[in-house]
Amino acid sequence: MSLNKNKIFRVTAFILALLGTALILLGLLKYREYAIGFSVAGVGFYAVAWAFNALKGRI
């Protein structure tokens, strides 16, 4: 399996998006009193994943 830089960025962006989704769902379903904090952290993970996806092919 060849891991070039574009594939690494793609896999990392996917993992970050999964972690962001998990944080948002964890806040909404399990820890209702901390849902805002979990959601903000999840959206931050989405922003980093989006930046990694935008960097794909440019570095």
C-alpha positions as CSV (number, residue, x, y, z in Angstrom):
1,M,0.0,0.0,0.0
2,S,1.6,3.2,-1.2
3,L,1.0,6.2,1.1
4,N,1.7,9.4,-0.8
5,K,1.0,12.8,0.7
6,N,-2.5,13.2,-1.0
7,K,-3.7,9.9,0.5
8,I,-2.4,10.8,3.9
9,F,-4.3,14.1,3.8
10,R,-7.4,12.2,2.6
11,V,-7.3,9.6,5.4
12,T,-6.5,12.3,8.0
13,A,-9.4,14.5,6.9
14,F,-11.7,11.5,7.1
15,I,-10.6,10.5,10.6
16,L,-10.9,14.1,11.8
17,A,-14.4,14.3,10.4
18,L,-15.3,11.0,12.2
19,L,-14.0,12.4,15.4
20,G,-15.9,15.6,15.0
21,T,-19.1,13.7,14.3
22,A,-18.5,11.5,17.4
23,L,-18.0,14.6,19.6
24,I,-21.2,16.2,18.4
25,L,-23.2,13.1,18.8
26,L,-21.7,12.4,22.2
27,G,-22.7,15.9,23.4
28,L,-26.2,15.6,22.0
29,L,-27.0,12.1,23.2
30,K,-25.0,11.4,26.4
31,Y,-23.8,14.7,28.0
32,R,-26.7,17.1,27.4
33,E,-25.4,19.7,29.9
34,Y,-22.1,20.0,28.0
35,A,-23.6,19.8,24.5
36,I,-22.5,23.3,23.5
37,G,-18.9,22.6,24.4
38,F,-18.9,19.2,22.6
39,S,-20.5,20.8,19.5
40,V,-18.0,23.6,19.4
41,A,-15.1,21.1,19.6
42,G,-16.8,18.9,16.9
43,V,-17.1,21.9,14.6
44,G,-13.5,22.7,15.2
45,F,-12.6,19.2,14.1
46,Y,-14.7,19.7,11.0
47,A,-12.8,22.9,10.2
48,V,-9.4,21.2,10.5
49,A,-10.6,18.3,8.3
50,W,-11.8,20.9,5.7
51,A,-8.4,22.6,5.8
52,F,-6.6,19.3,5.3
53,N,-8.9,18.5,2.4
54,A,-8.3,21.9,0.9
55,L,-4.5,21.3,1.2
56,K,-4.7,18.0,-0.7
57,G,-2.8,18.3,-3.9
58,R,-1.2,21.7,-3.1
59,I,1.6,20.7,-0.8
